[in-house]
Amino acid sequence: MLKQCTSPERKVMSTTSTPVPSPQETTAVRLRNFGLGILFALVLLLPKLLNLRRDRRSWLAFRILLAIAGASLVVLPLSLWNSWHAAIAGLAMFLAAILLPEAKPDTTLADTVARLGALVVVNGGSYHLEDAPSSAVQLFVCSERIWALDSQQHPLLVVPIAEISSAIAAEASGDWIVRIRWAEHTADFHYRGIFAEHLARVAESTLRSVIHTPLPVLPQKRAATA
């Protein structure tokens, strides 16, 4: 008696194949990832680069190192393993080192106070030079001099404290003026706005606190002759 044999079932395997990325797509992905990495690194290094730019020597050394690294990436890969990706990055670094702006020292208020040895700093309103428009100034009161500096920390006026005879705040034409007299000179500092009187009074009291008021000279009595 013949046995009916059933042929084993053939397992049907999946014929779906994963697409192989083309060389162009692989290069595009690499360039995109490389660009994203560069942007991420710049975001992290930007605050440090801004601080580095305030020091002329450090900024110059950074630009030189960046140019050397960029030139190395251009020359070495082409001569060793023929990689044009690194050459492009090196060329960008070299051009960036050349095109980066010069150092920009940032002189803060604390640096100016330490440099001048100021005891206190008060609002000086606006000061008008003869050959220039009026500028907002700050008064740096030191032990021997009073410096009037503009917003760029440039000195517009220097007054020796020993020569100051008076510092008076008064209202004139809706403004408040602090007038300093010394030797044969006079300087007026104008204050405007709702806080003009307050700022002028603060400057007046501060200046008067450092002015050396001469002691009155008492007349000497003639000695009685015997």
C-alpha positions as CSV (number, residue, x, y, z in Angstrom):
1,M,0.0,0.0,0.0
2,L,1.5,3.2,-1.1
3,K,1.8,6.1,1.3
4,Q,1.0,9.5,0.1
5,C,3.9,11.7,0.7
6,T,3.3,15.4,0.9
7,S,6.1,17.5,-0.2
8,P,7.5,19.8,2.5
9,E,6.2,23.3,2.4
10,R,8.7,25.8,1.1
11,K,9.2,28.7,3.3
12,V,8.7,31.9,1.4
13,M,11.4,34.3,2.4
14,S,11.0,38.0,2.2
15,T,12.3,39.5,-1.0
16,T,12.3,43.1,0.3
17,S,15.9,44.4,0.1
18,T,17.2,47.5,2.0
19,P,18.3,50.2,-0.4
20,V,22.0,50.9,-0.6
21,P,22.7,54.6,-0.4
22,S,24.5,56.0,-3.3
23,P,27.9,57.6,-3.0
24,Q,26.3,61.1,-3.6
25,E,23.9,60.6,-0.7
26,T,26.6,59.4,1.6
27,T,28.7,62.4,0.8
28,A,25.8,64.7,1.4
29,V,25.0,63.2,4.8
30,R,28.6,63.4,5.8
31,L,28.8,67.1,4.8
32,R,25.6,67.8,6.6
33,N,26.8,66.1,9.8
34,F,30.1,67.9,9.5
35,G,28.4,71.3,9.1
36,L,26.1,70.6,12.1
37,G,29.1,69.7,14.2
38,I,30.9,72.8,13.3
39,L,27.9,75.0,14.1
40,F,27.4,73.2,17.5
41,A,31.1,73.8,18.3
42,L,30.9,77.4,17.3
43,V,27.9,77.9,19.6
44,L,29.8,76.5,22.5
45,L,33.0,78.4,21.8
46,L,31.4,81.7,20.9
47,P,31.5,83.1,24.5
48,K,35.1,82.1,25.0
49,L,36.1,83.6,21.6
50,L,34.5,86.9,22.6
51,N,36.5,87.0,25.8
52,L,39.6,86.0,23.9
53,R,39.1,88.8,21.5
54,R,39.5,91.4,24.3
55,D,43.2,90.4,24.7
56,R,45.3,91.5,21.7
57,R,48.1,88.9,22.2
58,S,45.7,86.0,22.8
59,W,43.6,86.9,19.8
60,L,46.6,87.2,17.6
61,A,47.9,83.8,18.8
62,F,44.5,82.2,18.1
63,R,44.4,83.6,14.6
64,I,47.9,82.3,13.9
65,L,47.1,78.8,15.2
66,L,43.9,78.7,13.2
67,A,45.8,79.6,10.0
68,I,48.4,77.0,10.6
69,A,45.8,74.3,11.4
70,G,43.9,75.3,8.2
71,A,47.0,75.2,6.0
72,S,47.9,71.8,7.5
73,L,44.5,70.4,6.6
74,V,44.8,71.6,3.1
75,V,48.3,70.3,2.4
76,L,48.6,67.0,4.4
77,P,45.4,65.2,3.4
78,L,46.0,65.9,-0.3
79,S,49.6,64.5,0.0
80,L,48.8,61.5,2.2
81,W,45.3,60.0,1.8
82,N,43.7,62.3,-0.8
83,S,40.8,63.5,1.2
84,W,39.2,66.6,-0.2
85,H,36.7,67.0,2.7
86,A,39.5,67.9,5.1
87,A,41.0,70.2,2.5
88,I,37.8,72.2,2.2
89,A,37.6,72.5,6.0
90,G,41.2,73.6,6.2
91,L,40.7,76.2,3.5
92,A,37.7,77.6,5.4
93,M,39.8,77.8,8.6
94,F,42.6,79.5,6.8
95,L,40.3,82.1,5.2
96,A,38.6,82.6,8.6
97,A,41.9,83.3,10.3
98,I,42.6,86.0,7.6
99,L,39.2,87.6,7.6
100,L,38.6,87.6,11.4
101,P,38.5,91.2,12.8
102,E,41.1,92.7,14.9
103,A,41.1,92.5,18.7
104,K,38.6,94.7,20.4
105,P,39.7,95.4,24.0
106,D,36.7,96.0,26.2
107,T,37.4,98.5,29.0
108,T,34.8,98.0,31.7
109,L,33.8,100.5,34.4
110,A,35.6,98.4,37.0
111,D,38.8,98.5,34.9
112,T,38.6,102.3,34.6
113,V,38.0,102.7,38.3
114,A,41.0,100.5,39.2
115,R,43.2,102.3,36.6
116,L,42.3,105.8,37.9
117,G,42.1,104.9,41.5
118,A,38.6,106.5,41.8
119,L,37.0,106.7,45.1
120,V,33.4,107.1,43.7
121,V,31.7,107.5,40.3
122,V,28.7,109.7,39.8
123,N,26.6,110.7,36.9
124,G,28.0,113.8,35.3
125,G,25.0,114.6,33.0
126,S,26.1,116.1,29.7
127,Y,29.3,118.1,29.2
128,H,29.8,120.4,26.2
129,L,33.3,121.0,24.8
130,E,34.0,124.1,22.7
131,D,34.7,122.2,19.4
132,A,32.5,119.2,19.9
133,P,28.8,118.4,20.6
134,S,27.7,117.7,24.2
135,S,28.4,114.2,25.5
136,A,27.1,112.2,28.4
137,V,29.8,111.8,31.0
138,Q,30.6,110.2,34.3
139,L,32.6,111.9,37.0
140,F,35.4,109.7,38.5
141,V,36.3,111.3,41.8
142,C,39.8,110.4,42.8
143,S,41.9,111.6,45.7
144,E,43.7,114.3,43.7
145,R,41.7,114.8,40.5
146,I,38.2,114.6,39.0
147,W,38.0,112.9,35.6
148,A,35.0,113.5,33.3
149,L,34.9,110.5,30.9
150,D,32.5,109.9,28.0
151,S,30.7,106.6,27.2
152,Q,33.9,105.3,25.5
153,Q,35.9,106.0,28.6
154,H,37.8,108.8,27.0
155,P,38.7,111.7,29.2
156,L,37.1,115.0,28.3
157,L,38.1,117.0,31.3
158,V,40.5,116.7,34.2
159,V,40.2,119.0,37.2
160,P,42.8,119.1,40.0
161,I,40.9,118.9,43.3
162,A,43.4,121.1,45.1
163,E,42.5,124.0,42.8
164,I,38.7,123.7,43.0
165,S,37.1,126.7,44.7
166,S,33.4,125.8,44.5
167,A,30.9,123.2,43.2
168,I,27.4,124.5,43.1
169,A,24.1,122.9,41.7
170,A,21.4,125.3,40.5
171,E,18.4,125.3,38.2
172,A,18.5,127.3,35.0
173,S,16.0,127.3,32.1
174,G,14.4,124.1,33.2
175,D,17.7,122.2,33.5
176,W,19.9,121.6,36.5
177,I,23.5,122.6,36.2
178,V,26.5,121.7,38.4
179,R,29.2,124.3,38.0
180,I,32.7,123.7,39.0
181,R,35.2,126.5,39.5
182,W,38.9,126.0,39.8
183,A,41.8,128.4,39.2
184,E,40.6,130.6,36.3
185,H,38.4,127.9,34.7
186,T,34.7,126.9,34.8
187,A,32.9,123.7,33.8
188,D,29.2,123.2,33.6
189,F,27.5,119.8,33.7
190,H,23.9,119.8,32.5
191,Y,21.2,117.5,33.9
192,R,17.8,116.9,32.2
193,G,14.7,114.8,32.9
194,I,12.7,114.0,36.0
195,F,15.7,113.0,38.0
196,A,17.8,116.0,37.0
197,E,17.7,117.7,40.4
198,H,18.4,114.5,42.3
199,L,21.5,113.6,40.1
200,A,22.7,117.2,40.3
201,R,22.4,117.2,44.1
202,V,24.3,113.9,44.3
203,A,27.1,115.2,42.2
204,E,27.3,118.4,44.1
205,S,27.5,116.7,47.5
206,T,30.1,114.2,46.2
207,L,32.3,117.0,44.8
208,R,32.0,119.1,48.0
209,S,33.0,116.1,50.1
210,V,36.4,116.0,48.5
211,I,37.1,119.7,48.1
212,H,39.7,120.9,50.6
213,T,38.1,123.9,52.3
214,P,40.9,126.3,53.4
215,L,40.9,127.1,57.0
216,P,40.2,130.7,58.0
217,V,43.3,132.7,58.8
218,L,43.0,134.5,62.1
219,P,44.8,137.9,62.3
220,Q,47.7,137.7,64.6
221,K,47.7,140.2,67.4
222,R,50.7,142.3,67.8
223,A,52.6,141.5,70.9
224,A,52.4,144.1,73.5
225,T,55.5,146.0,73.8
226,A,56.9,146.4,77.2
